[in-house]
Amino acid sequence: MDHDFTVIGISETHLKEKPHDKYNLPGYNMEYINRVGRNKGGVCMYISKKVKYKTRNDLCNANSNYESCFVEIERKNAKNIIVGVLYRAHTSVDNFTSDIDIVLNKIGIENKMTYIMGDFNIDLLKDDTHRPIHDYLDLIYSHSMIPTIYKPTRITENTATIIDKIIDKFDPNKSSGHDDIGSFIIKKVANEIVQPLTAIFNLSLSTGFVPKQLKVAKIIPIHKKDDAEIYSNYRPISLLPCFSKILERLVFNRSIEFIDNNNILNEKQYGFRANHSTYMAIMQLVDKVTNAVENNETTIRPI
């Protein structure tokens, strides 16, 4: 190998018993967990012989929901690091979330830096439409863990990218821009255009330059009321090209992800945020007033 890795994790090993010597890597020790009672699945880790470590059997697991293997890398003059590899079977996400919560609670008590890799078989792009996936992400975030691979990349024509998801949500009945390329056309040819679009949009994001044609809008007058013969009774609307809307959504998604990951917004900003609502502000106020009353404290309402 060109790179000297400290730890290598592999999921879906499909091993049924102790690995054969042919699976050994020079310079590495091998730790593994096989799936119990069924074929496929299984995980293993190769740990460099240059580091001292111990197997964390209390965190390792093999049940119908997932297999996991954990080790703890020992360091001098610093806290140890916990590293794990995991494979989730195609079973209930809710059951997996409950299982992994137990593991993360154990790790959280130790307050050590932790890395978990593997194949979770969870489409994080559906967190806003699929309640179990949303709950799983909430759990991960609550343990101060952040997915480093949040958006899948295209591997086959059936594998989604974030651009695919944006196109998929297009309303086919919406009007087109000045190029007269409607969203229904883009949806039909998405597989053929997603790769060149990815290259164009990545270049736009890296250079800060937006193609001129994406900034040209088609102006449509919409009648408001009264006499249709009087131009002042119309209001203009601007129709941008559908490709411009894709780029806008990409910029929005990246901006929001950056803002959330870096905790830029005040934690009490409840409006105009995903998974937040202004009713949370009311609940917080009611909670504070209730606690004050119970503690015989004075509450003041400004008039």
BELCORNOR-V233798 format. One record per residue. N is the residue number from 1. RES is the residue in one letter. PSI is psi in degrees with one decimal (none if undefined). NEAR is the number of other ideal C-beta (glycine too) atoms within 8 Angstrom. D_CENTER is the distance of its C-alpha to the mean C-alpha in Angstrom with 2 decimals. Layout:
n=N res=RES psi=PSI near=NEAR d_center=D_CENTER
n=N res=RES psi=PSI near=NEAR d_center=D_CENTER
//
This chain:
n=1 res=M psi=144.3 near=4 d_center=30.04
n=2 res=D psi=-25.3 near=2 d_center=29.86
n=3 res=H psi=138.7 near=4 d_center=27.55
n=4 res=D psi=87.8 near=5 d_center=28.55
n=5 res=F psi=145.0 near=8 d_center=25.46
n=6 res=T psi=-42.8 near=8 d_center=25.76
n=7 res=V psi=137.4 near=11 d_center=23.56
n=8 res=I psi=126.5 near=8 d_center=22.51
n=9 res=G psi=139.1 near=12 d_center=20.45
n=10 res=I psi=131.5 near=10 d_center=21.02
n=11 res=S psi=162.0 near=11 d_center=19.78
n=12 res=E psi=59.4 near=10 d_center=21.91
n=13 res=T psi=-24.8 near=12 d_center=25.13
n=14 res=H psi=25.2 near=8 d_center=27.25
n=15 res=L psi=146.0 near=9 d_center=29.81
n=16 res=K psi=-16.5 near=5 d_center=32.31
n=17 res=E psi=-165.9 near=5 d_center=34.35
n=18 res=K psi=130.4 near=3 d_center=34.84
n=19 res=P psi=144.8 near=11 d_center=33.65
n=20 res=H psi=156.3 near=5 d_center=36.49
n=21 res=D psi=-22.7 near=5 d_center=37.50
n=22 res=K psi=-15.1 near=4 d_center=36.39
n=23 res=Y psi=-1.4 near=8 d_center=32.76
n=24 res=N psi=147.6 near=8 d_center=33.55
n=25 res=L psi=129.7 near=8 d_center=32.41
n=26 res=P psi=130.8 near=4 d_center=35.05
n=27 res=G psi=5.7 near=6 d_center=34.27
n=28 res=Y psi=147.8 near=11 d_center=31.63
n=29 res=N psi=148.7 near=8 d_center=31.82
n=30 res=M psi=130.1 near=12 d_center=29.99
n=31 res=E psi=143.8 near=10 d_center=28.45
n=32 res=Y psi=156.9 near=12 d_center=27.30
n=33 res=I psi=123.0 near=12 d_center=26.57
n=34 res=N psi=155.2 near=12 d_center=27.64
n=35 res=R psi=140.3 near=11 d_center=26.82
n=36 res=V psi=126.3 near=6 d_center=29.63
n=37 res=G psi=-11.0 near=3 d_center=31.61
n=38 res=R psi=158.5 near=6 d_center=29.65
n=39 res=N psi=172.4 near=6 d_center=29.21
n=40 res=K psi=-166.3 near=7 d_center=26.13
n=41 res=G psi=-160.4 near=13 d_center=23.21
n=42 res=G psi=150.6 near=15 d_center=23.96
n=43 res=V psi=157.9 near=18 d_center=22.58
n=44 res=C psi=161.1 near=16 d_center=24.44
n=45 res=M psi=140.2 near=15 d_center=24.30
n=46 res=Y psi=120.4 near=12 d_center=26.69
n=47 res=I psi=128.5 near=14 d_center=27.59
n=48 res=S psi=137.6 near=12 d_center=29.83
n=49 res=K psi=-6.9 near=7 d_center=33.38
n=50 res=K psi=-15.3 near=5 d_center=33.46
n=51 res=V psi=153.0 near=9 d_center=31.46
n=52 res=K psi=134.1 near=4 d_center=32.56
n=53 res=Y psi=168.9 near=10 d_center=30.31
n=54 res=K psi=145.7 near=6 d_center=30.64
n=55 res=T psi=134.4 near=8 d_center=28.98
n=56 res=R psi=80.5 near=11 d_center=27.20
n=57 res=N psi=-24.9 near=5 d_center=28.56
n=58 res=D psi=-17.1 near=5 d_center=27.67
n=59 res=L psi=-18.3 near=12 d_center=23.95
n=60 res=C psi=152.7 near=11 d_center=24.43
n=61 res=N psi=152.1 near=10 d_center=24.25
n=62 res=A psi=100.7 near=9 d_center=25.19
n=63 res=N psi=-167.7 near=8 d_center=25.18
n=64 res=S psi=-16.6 near=4 d_center=24.46
n=65 res=N psi=-38.5 near=10 d_center=20.74
n=66 res=Y psi=162.9 near=12 d_center=19.82
n=67 res=E psi=144.6 near=14 d_center=21.49
n=68 res=S psi=148.7 near=16 d_center=20.76
n=69 res=C psi=128.3 near=14 d_center=22.82
n=70 res=F psi=143.3 near=11 d_center=22.85
n=71 res=V psi=161.1 near=15 d_center=25.15
n=72 res=E psi=116.4 near=12 d_center=26.03
n=73 res=I psi=124.1 near=14 d_center=27.08
n=74 res=E psi=137.9 near=9 d_center=30.04
n=75 res=R psi=146.1 near=8 d_center=30.65
n=76 res=K psi=137.5 near=4 d_center=33.79
n=77 res=N psi=24.9 near=3 d_center=33.81
n=78 res=A psi=160.0 near=5 d_center=30.10
n=79 res=K psi=146.7 near=7 d_center=27.89
n=80 res=N psi=162.1 near=9 d_center=26.94
n=81 res=I psi=131.5 near=11 d_center=23.48
n=82 res=I psi=129.8 near=16 d_center=21.91
n=83 res=V psi=134.9 near=15 d_center=20.20
n=84 res=G psi=158.1 near=16 d_center=19.10
n=85 res=V psi=140.8 near=15 d_center=18.15
n=86 res=L psi=144.7 near=16 d_center=17.05
n=87 res=Y psi=123.2 near=14 d_center=17.26
n=88 res=R psi=128.2 near=13 d_center=16.49
n=89 res=A psi=164.5 near=10 d_center=19.06
n=90 res=H psi=65.9 near=4 d_center=18.56
n=91 res=T psi=-165.0 near=8 d_center=19.63
n=92 res=S psi=127.9 near=7 d_center=18.63
n=93 res=V psi=-35.1 near=10 d_center=15.11
n=94 res=D psi=-44.7 near=8 d_center=17.07
n=95 res=N psi=-39.9 near=9 d_center=19.43
n=96 res=F psi=-42.7 near=13 d_center=16.90
n=97 res=T psi=-41.4 near=12 d_center=15.28
n=98 res=S psi=-40.7 near=8 d_center=18.90
n=99 res=D psi=-47.1 near=12 d_center=19.77
n=100 res=I psi=-24.4 near=11 d_center=17.05
n=101 res=D psi=-38.2 near=9 d_center=17.78
n=102 res=I psi=-43.5 near=8 d_center=21.29
n=103 res=V psi=-46.6 near=11 d_center=20.34
n=104 res=L psi=-30.9 near=12 d_center=18.13
n=105 res=N psi=-40.8 near=9 d_center=21.02
n=106 res=K psi=-44.3 near=10 d_center=23.44
n=107 res=I psi=-40.6 near=12 d_center=21.53
n=108 res=G psi=-34.9 near=9 d_center=21.10
n=109 res=I psi=-32.1 near=6 d_center=24.88
n=110 res=E psi=-18.0 near=7 d_center=25.53
n=111 res=N psi=50.4 near=5 d_center=23.48
n=112 res=K psi=149.4 near=10 d_center=22.83
n=113 res=M psi=133.4 near=6 d_center=20.19
n=114 res=T psi=137.6 near=10 d_center=17.99
n=115 res=Y psi=129.4 near=8 d_center=15.97
n=116 res=I psi=122.5 near=9 d_center=14.64
n=117 res=M psi=171.6 near=8 d_center=14.11
n=118 res=G psi=-163.9 near=13 d_center=14.57
n=119 res=D psi=106.0 near=8 d_center=13.68
n=120 res=F psi=-12.7 near=6 d_center=11.86
n=121 res=N psi=43.2 near=6 d_center=12.37
n=122 res=I psi=123.2 near=8 d_center=9.52
n=123 res=D psi=97.2 near=8 d_center=8.10
n=124 res=L psi=-15.5 near=10 d_center=4.66
n=125 res=L psi=-14.2 near=9 d_center=6.34
n=126 res=K psi=15.6 near=8 d_center=8.92
n=127 res=D psi=-22.7 near=9 d_center=7.83
n=128 res=D psi=-6.3 near=5 d_center=10.58
n=129 res=T psi=-15.0 near=4 d_center=13.12
n=130 res=H psi=110.5 near=8 d_center=12.95
n=131 res=R psi=-44.8 near=5 d_center=14.11
n=132 res=P psi=-37.6 near=10 d_center=13.66
n=133 res=I psi=-39.2 near=13 d_center=9.90
n=134 res=H psi=-42.2 near=11 d_center=9.88
n=135 res=D psi=-37.9 near=11 d_center=12.34
n=136 res=Y psi=-45.6 near=12 d_center=10.57
n=137 res=L psi=-40.4 near=11 d_center=7.72
n=138 res=D psi=-41.7 near=9 d_center=10.85
n=139 res=L psi=-46.6 near=12 d_center=12.61
n=140 res=I psi=-47.5 near=11 d_center=10.42
n=141 res=Y psi=-35.6 near=9 d_center=10.57
n=142 res=S psi=-22.4 near=6 d_center=14.21
n=143 res=H psi=16.2 near=10 d_center=15.02
n=144 res=S psi=35.0 near=6 d_center=13.90
n=145 res=M psi=140.9 near=9 d_center=11.37
n=146 res=I psi=127.3 near=7 d_center=8.22
n=147 res=P psi=128.9 near=8 d_center=6.03
n=148 res=T psi=-21.4 near=4 d_center=7.88
n=149 res=I psi=93.5 near=5 d_center=6.77
n=150 res=Y psi=-36.2 near=6 d_center=3.31
n=151 res=K psi=126.1 near=8 d_center=5.88
n=152 res=P psi=155.3 near=9 d_center=8.89
n=153 res=T psi=157.2 near=6 d_center=12.30
n=154 res=R psi=125.3 near=12 d_center=15.48
n=155 res=I psi=-42.9 near=4 d_center=17.68
n=156 res=T psi=174.5 near=5 d_center=19.91
n=157 res=E psi=-12.8 near=5 d_center=20.81
n=158 res=N psi=1.3 near=3 d_center=18.98
n=159 res=T psi=128.8 near=9 d_center=15.59
n=160 res=A psi=151.4 near=9 d_center=13.40
n=161 res=T psi=170.2 near=12 d_center=12.15
n=162 res=I psi=-31.6 near=10 d_center=10.75
n=163 res=I psi=-40.5 near=12 d_center=14.52
n=164 res=D psi=-44.4 near=11 d_center=15.39
n=165 res=K psi=-39.8 near=10 d_center=13.29
n=166 res=I psi=-45.7 near=11 d_center=15.03
n=167 res=I psi=-40.2 near=13 d_center=18.32
n=168 res=D psi=-28.5 near=8 d_center=17.97
n=169 res=K psi=-1.1 near=5 d_center=17.86
n=170 res=F psi=139.7 near=13 d_center=21.01
n=171 res=D psi=113.8 near=5 d_center=24.08
n=172 res=P psi=-12.9 near=8 d_center=26.79
n=173 res=N psi=-4.2 near=4 d_center=29.48
n=174 res=K psi=149.4 near=9 d_center=28.57
n=175 res=S psi=155.0 near=6 d_center=31.11
n=176 res=S psi=170.2 near=12 d_center=30.70
n=177 res=G psi=-156.8 near=14 d_center=31.31
n=178 res=H psi=-20.3 near=8 d_center=34.27
n=179 res=D psi=-5.9 near=8 d_center=33.37
n=180 res=D psi=26.0 near=6 d_center=33.80
n=181 res=I psi=103.2 near=10 d_center=30.76
n=182 res=G psi=162.8 near=11 d_center=29.36
n=183 res=S psi=-29.0 near=12 d_center=25.88
n=184 res=F psi=-30.7 near=9 d_center=27.42
n=185 res=I psi=-44.8 near=8 d_center=28.53
n=186 res=I psi=-39.5 near=14 d_center=25.18
n=187 res=K psi=-36.2 near=11 d_center=23.61
n=188 res=K psi=-29.6 near=6 d_center=26.41
n=189 res=V psi=20.1 near=8 d_center=26.07
n=190 res=A psi=-42.7 near=11 d_center=22.29
n=191 res=N psi=-32.0 near=6 d_center=22.45
n=192 res=E psi=-26.3 near=5 d_center=25.23
n=193 res=I psi=-8.3 near=9 d_center=23.93
n=194 res=V psi=-35.8 near=13 d_center=20.21
n=195 res=Q psi=-48.7 near=7 d_center=21.05
n=196 res=P psi=-34.1 near=7 d_center=23.60
n=197 res=L psi=-40.3 near=11 d_center=21.47
n=198 res=T psi=-44.0 near=11 d_center=18.68
n=199 res=A psi=-43.3 near=8 d_center=21.50
n=200 res=I psi=-46.5 near=9 d_center=22.99
n=201 res=F psi=-38.4 near=12 d_center=19.97
n=202 res=N psi=-38.7 near=8 d_center=18.91
n=203 res=L psi=-40.3 near=9 d_center=22.56
n=204 res=S psi=-42.9 near=12 d_center=22.69
n=205 res=L psi=-35.6 near=10 d_center=19.78
n=206 res=S psi=-27.4 near=6 d_center=21.35
n=207 res=T psi=-17.5 near=6 d_center=24.84
n=208 res=G psi=17.6 near=5 d_center=24.35
n=209 res=F psi=128.6 near=6 d_center=26.61
n=210 res=V psi=125.1 near=7 d_center=26.19
n=211 res=P psi=136.9 near=8 d_center=28.51
n=212 res=K psi=-39.2 near=6 d_center=31.47
n=213 res=Q psi=-22.0 near=7 d_center=31.35
n=214 res=L psi=-10.6 near=11 d_center=27.96
n=215 res=K psi=-0.5 near=9 d_center=29.63
n=216 res=V psi=126.3 near=10 d_center=32.59
n=217 res=A psi=150.4 near=9 d_center=32.66
n=218 res=K psi=123.1 near=9 d_center=35.02
n=219 res=I psi=125.1 near=8 d_center=36.86
n=220 res=I psi=125.8 near=9 d_center=37.85
n=221 res=P psi=129.8 near=8 d_center=40.39
n=222 res=I psi=125.4 near=8 d_center=39.74
n=223 res=H psi=129.7 near=7 d_center=42.80
n=224 res=K psi=-59.1 near=7 d_center=42.54
n=225 res=K psi=173.9 near=4 d_center=45.92
n=226 res=D psi=-148.7 near=6 d_center=49.71
n=227 res=D psi=120.6 near=5 d_center=51.56
n=228 res=A psi=-9.8 near=6 d_center=49.49
n=229 res=E psi=-8.9 near=3 d_center=52.06
n=230 res=I psi=121.2 near=7 d_center=51.11
n=231 res=Y psi=-26.9 near=5 d_center=48.23
n=232 res=S psi=-11.1 near=4 d_center=47.39
n=233 res=N psi=13.3 near=10 d_center=46.37
n=234 res=Y psi=151.7 near=9 d_center=43.34
n=235 res=R psi=139.4 near=6 d_center=39.98
n=236 res=P psi=144.7 near=8 d_center=38.05
n=237 res=I psi=146.0 near=7 d_center=34.45
n=238 res=S psi=128.1 near=8 d_center=32.61
n=239 res=L psi=110.2 near=11 d_center=30.83
n=240 res=L psi=158.1 near=12 d_center=28.56
n=241 res=P psi=151.1 near=13 d_center=27.79
n=242 res=C psi=-33.9 near=14 d_center=24.82
n=243 res=F psi=-32.3 near=11 d_center=23.59
n=244 res=S psi=-37.4 near=11 d_center=23.66
n=245 res=K psi=-34.0 near=10 d_center=21.45
n=246 res=I psi=-46.0 near=13 d_center=18.77
n=247 res=L psi=-40.9 near=12 d_center=19.01
n=248 res=E psi=-44.4 near=9 d_center=19.00
n=249 res=R psi=-36.5 near=9 d_center=15.74
n=250 res=L psi=-45.6 near=13 d_center=14.14
n=251 res=V psi=-42.2 near=9 d_center=15.76
n=252 res=F psi=-48.6 near=8 d_center=14.72
n=253 res=N psi=-43.5 near=9 d_center=10.95
n=254 res=R psi=-39.7 near=9 d_center=11.41
n=255 res=S psi=-46.7 near=8 d_center=13.85
n=256 res=I psi=-41.3 near=9 d_center=12.01
n=257 res=E psi=-41.7 near=9 d_center=9.06
n=258 res=F psi=-44.7 near=9 d_center=12.08
n=259 res=I psi=-43.5 near=9 d_center=14.04
n=260 res=D psi=-44.6 near=8 d_center=11.73
n=261 res=N psi=-28.8 near=7 d_center=11.04
n=262 res=N psi=10.0 near=6 d_center=14.82
n=263 res=N psi=45.5 near=6 d_center=16.04
n=264 res=I psi=-39.1 near=5 d_center=18.22
n=265 res=L psi=146.7 near=8 d_center=18.84
n=266 res=N psi=139.6 near=4 d_center=21.29
n=267 res=E psi=-17.7 near=5 d_center=20.02
n=268 res=K psi=11.7 near=6 d_center=22.62
n=269 res=Q psi=100.6 near=9 d_center=21.32
n=270 res=Y psi=-26.6 near=10 d_center=20.75
n=271 res=G psi=148.9 near=7 d_center=21.50
n=272 res=F psi=35.8 near=3 d_center=19.43
n=273 res=R psi=142.7 near=8 d_center=16.05
n=274 res=A psi=141.3 near=5 d_center=13.34
n=275 res=N psi=19.7 near=5 d_center=14.05
n=276 res=H psi=159.6 near=8 d_center=17.28
n=277 res=S psi=152.8 near=6 d_center=20.81
n=278 res=T psi=-16.9 near=7 d_center=24.19
n=279 res=Y psi=-22.2 near=7 d_center=25.56
n=280 res=M psi=-34.0 near=9 d_center=23.81
n=281 res=A psi=-40.2 near=9 d_center=26.20
n=282 res=I psi=-41.9 near=8 d_center=29.09
n=283 res=M psi=-39.7 near=8 d_center=28.11
n=284 res=Q psi=-41.5 near=9 d_center=27.97
n=285 res=L psi=-46.0 near=8 d_center=31.38
n=286 res=V psi=-40.0 near=8 d_center=32.89
n=287 res=D psi=-42.4 near=8 d_center=31.72
n=288 res=K psi=-43.9 near=8 d_center=33.30
n=289 res=V psi=-42.8 near=9 d_center=36.51
n=290 res=T psi=-44.6 near=8 d_center=36.78
n=291 res=N psi=-38.8 near=9 d_center=36.46
n=292 res=A psi=-42.3 near=10 d_center=39.02
n=293 res=V psi=-43.0 near=9 d_center=41.44
n=294 res=E psi=-28.9 near=6 d_center=41.13
n=295 res=N psi=11.4 near=6 d_center=41.88
n=296 res=N psi=34.0 near=4 d_center=44.81
n=297 res=E psi=164.2 near=7 d_center=43.28
n=298 res=T psi=132.0 near=4 d_center=44.05
n=299 res=T psi=137.8 near=7 d_center=41.66
n=300 res=I psi=130.0 near=4 d_center=42.48
n=301 res=R psi=115.8 near=4 d_center=41.64
n=302 res=P psi=141.3 near=3 d_center=42.33
n=303 res=I psi=none near=2 d_center=44.51
//
